Amino acid sequence: MKTRSALELSDVKAIAAAAEAEAMANQWAVTIAIADEGGHLLWLQRMDGAPPISSHIAPAKAHTAALGRRESKVYEDVINGGRVSFLSAPVVQGMLEGGVPILKDGFCLGAVGVSGVKSNEDAQIARAGIAALGL
C-alpha cells in the first residue's frame, strides 16, 4: 500500500489566489477551475469580464488534465497532428491548452484549468497557481 499526498482546501485556495494574481497582473479576465485527481471540480472562479463560455471550458480542461495526468495541450497537439479520431474519446473534453496537472512524488493530485485568454496564457496562469504549492 502506498501513501500519497492529497489536496486540501487550503491548497486549493492558495492555487486559486496565485492564479488570480497572475491573471490580474496581466489584466486577463479568465475562469479558473481546480479539480481533484478524479477530475471532480473543487473550485470554480469566473473573474469579472471573463467570457461566460469560459466557465464551461476551464473545468473541462482541468478534468482532462487530471484524468490524463498530463497537460491538456498534449491532446490538442494529437488532434492537430491529424489524429482527429481522438475527438471521439469517451468522457474527455477540454482538449485545449490550459489544463495543467498538479504532480507530486509521481502522483497526480488534481489539475488546474484556465480559460478566457490565449491558450498559452491560460496555461501560464494555471502553472502560476500550481507554483504556489512549492512542489
C-alpha positions as a Markdown table, in Angstrom:
| # | Residue | x | y | z |
|---|---|---|---|---|
| 1 | Met | 0.0 | 0.0 | 0.0 |
| 2 | Lys | 1.3 | 3.5 | -0.9 |
| 3 | Thr | 0.9 | 6.7 | 1.0 |
| 4 | Arg | 0.3 | 9.8 | -1.1 |
| 5 | Ser | -0.5 | 13.4 | -0.7 |
| 6 | Ala | -3.9 | 14.9 | -1.4 |
| 7 | Leu | -5.1 | 18.5 | -2.0 |
| 8 | Glu | -6.7 | 20.2 | 1.0 |
| 9 | Leu | -8.9 | 23.2 | 0.9 |
| 10 | Ser | -6.0 | 25.4 | 2.0 |
| 11 | Asp | -4.0 | 24.2 | -1.0 |
| 12 | Val | -6.9 | 24.9 | -3.4 |
| 13 | Lys | -7.3 | 28.4 | -2.0 |
| 14 | Ala | -3.5 | 29.0 | -2.4 |
| 15 | Ile | -3.6 | 27.8 | -6.0 |
| 16 | Ala | -6.7 | 30.0 | -6.8 |
| 17 | Ala | -5.2 | 33.1 | -5.2 |
| 18 | Ala | -1.9 | 32.7 | -7.1 |
| 19 | Ala | -3.6 | 32.0 | -10.4 |
| 20 | Glu | -5.9 | 35.0 | -9.9 |
| 21 | Ala | -2.9 | 37.2 | -9.0 |
| 22 | Glu | -1.1 | 36.1 | -12.3 |
| 23 | Ala | -4.3 | 36.9 | -14.3 |
| 24 | Met | -4.8 | 40.3 | -12.6 |
| 25 | Ala | -1.1 | 41.2 | -13.1 |
| 26 | Asn | -1.6 | 40.7 | -16.8 |
| 27 | Gln | -5.1 | 42.2 | -16.9 |
| 28 | Trp | -6.6 | 39.0 | -18.1 |
| 29 | Ala | -10.2 | 38.1 | -17.3 |
| 30 | Val | -10.4 | 34.3 | -17.0 |
| 31 | Thr | -12.2 | 31.5 | -15.3 |
| 32 | Ile | -10.1 | 29.3 | -13.0 |
| 33 | Ala | -11.1 | 25.7 | -12.3 |
| 34 | Ile | -9.4 | 23.3 | -9.9 |
| 35 | Ala | -10.2 | 19.6 | -9.9 |
| 36 | Asp | -9.1 | 16.7 | -7.8 |
| 37 | Glu | -7.3 | 13.6 | -9.2 |
| 38 | Gly | -10.5 | 12.2 | -10.5 |
| 39 | Gly | -11.4 | 15.4 | -12.3 |
| 40 | His | -14.1 | 16.4 | -9.8 |
| 41 | Leu | -14.5 | 20.1 | -9.5 |
| 42 | Leu | -13.1 | 21.6 | -6.3 |
| 43 | Trp | -13.1 | 25.3 | -7.2 |
| 44 | Leu | -14.5 | 27.5 | -9.9 |
| 45 | Gln | -13.9 | 31.2 | -10.1 |
| 46 | Arg | -15.0 | 33.4 | -13.0 |
| 47 | Met | -13.3 | 36.8 | -12.9 |
| 48 | Asp | -15.2 | 39.9 | -13.8 |
| 49 | Gly | -15.3 | 40.3 | -17.6 |
| 50 | Ala | -14.4 | 36.6 | -18.3 |
| 51 | Pro | -16.5 | 35.2 | -21.2 |
| 52 | Pro | -19.4 | 33.1 | -20.0 |
| 53 | Ile | -18.3 | 30.1 | -22.0 |
| 54 | Ser | -15.0 | 30.0 | -20.1 |
| 55 | Ser | -17.0 | 28.7 | -17.1 |
| 56 | His | -17.6 | 25.5 | -19.1 |
| 57 | Ile | -14.2 | 25.3 | -20.8 |
| 58 | Ala | -11.9 | 25.8 | -17.7 |
| 59 | Pro | -13.4 | 22.8 | -15.7 |
| 60 | Ala | -13.2 | 20.7 | -18.8 |
| 61 | Lys | -9.5 | 21.5 | -19.2 |
| 62 | Ala | -8.9 | 20.7 | -15.5 |
| 63 | His | -10.9 | 17.4 | -15.8 |
| 64 | Thr | -8.9 | 16.3 | -18.9 |
| 65 | Ala | -5.5 | 17.2 | -17.3 |
| 66 | Ala | -6.4 | 15.4 | -14.1 |
| 67 | Leu | -7.6 | 12.2 | -15.7 |
| 68 | Gly | -4.8 | 12.1 | -18.3 |
| 69 | Arg | -2.1 | 13.1 | -15.8 |
| 70 | Arg | -0.7 | 15.4 | -18.4 |
| 71 | Glu | -1.3 | 18.8 | -19.8 |
| 72 | Ser | -4.4 | 19.2 | -21.9 |
| 73 | Lys | -2.2 | 20.6 | -24.7 |
| 74 | Val | -0.9 | 17.1 | -25.4 |
| 75 | Tyr | -4.4 | 16.1 | -26.6 |
| 76 | Glu | -4.7 | 19.3 | -28.7 |
| 77 | Asp | -1.4 | 18.5 | -30.3 |
| 78 | Val | -2.5 | 14.9 | -31.1 |
| 79 | Ile | -5.7 | 16.2 | -32.8 |
| 80 | Asn | -3.9 | 19.0 | -34.6 |
| 81 | Gly | -1.3 | 16.4 | -35.8 |
| 82 | Gly | -4.1 | 14.6 | -37.7 |
| 83 | Arg | -5.5 | 12.1 | -35.2 |
| 84 | Val | -8.9 | 13.6 | -35.3 |
| 85 | Ser | -10.5 | 10.3 | -34.2 |
| 86 | Phe | -9.3 | 11.2 | -30.7 |
| 87 | Leu | -12.2 | 13.6 | -30.6 |
| 88 | Ser | -14.4 | 10.6 | -30.0 |
| 89 | Ala | -12.6 | 9.6 | -26.8 |
| 90 | Pro | -15.2 | 9.0 | -24.1 |
| 91 | Val | -15.5 | 11.4 | -21.2 |
| 92 | Val | -12.7 | 13.6 | -22.4 |
| 93 | Gln | -13.5 | 17.2 | -23.2 |
| 94 | Gly | -11.4 | 20.4 | -22.9 |
| 95 | Met | -8.7 | 19.1 | -25.2 |
| 96 | Leu | -7.2 | 22.6 | -25.5 |
| 97 | Glu | -4.1 | 24.1 | -23.9 |
| 98 | Gly | -4.7 | 25.5 | -20.5 |
| 99 | Gly | -5.2 | 22.4 | -18.3 |
| 100 | Val | -2.2 | 21.6 | -16.2 |
| 101 | Pro | -1.9 | 18.6 | -13.8 |
| 102 | Ile | -0.7 | 19.0 | -10.2 |
| 103 | Leu | 2.0 | 16.4 | -9.7 |
| 104 | Lys | 3.9 | 15.4 | -6.6 |
| 105 | Asp | 6.1 | 12.3 | -6.0 |
| 106 | Gly | 4.9 | 10.7 | -9.2 |
| 107 | Phe | 1.2 | 11.1 | -8.3 |
| 108 | Cys | -1.4 | 13.4 | -9.8 |
| 109 | Leu | -3.2 | 15.3 | -7.0 |
| 110 | Gly | -5.5 | 17.1 | -9.4 |
| 111 | Ala | -5.3 | 19.8 | -12.1 |
| 112 | Val | -5.9 | 23.5 | -12.8 |
| 113 | Gly | -7.8 | 24.5 | -15.9 |
| 114 | Val | -8.0 | 28.1 | -17.1 |
| 115 | Ser | -10.0 | 29.7 | -19.9 |
| 116 | Gly | -10.5 | 33.2 | -21.2 |
| 117 | Val | -7.4 | 34.4 | -23.0 |
| 118 | Lys | -4.9 | 32.8 | -25.4 |
| 119 | Ser | -4.4 | 29.2 | -24.6 |
| 120 | Asn | -0.7 | 29.6 | -23.8 |
| 121 | Glu | -1.7 | 32.4 | -21.4 |
| 122 | Asp | -4.3 | 30.2 | -19.8 |
| 123 | Ala | -1.6 | 27.6 | -19.2 |
| 124 | Gln | 0.7 | 30.3 | -17.8 |
| 125 | Ile | -2.0 | 31.2 | -15.2 |
| 126 | Ala | -2.5 | 27.6 | -14.3 |
| 127 | Arg | 1.2 | 27.0 | -13.8 |
| 128 | Ala | 1.5 | 30.1 | -11.6 |
| 129 | Gly | -1.3 | 28.8 | -9.4 |
| 130 | Ile | 0.3 | 25.4 | -9.0 |
| 131 | Ala | 3.7 | 27.1 | -8.3 |
| 132 | Ala | 2.1 | 28.5 | -5.1 |
| 133 | Leu | 2.3 | 25.0 | -3.6 |
| 134 | Gly | 6.1 | 24.9 | -4.0 |
| 135 | Leu | 6.1 | 21.3 | -5.3 |
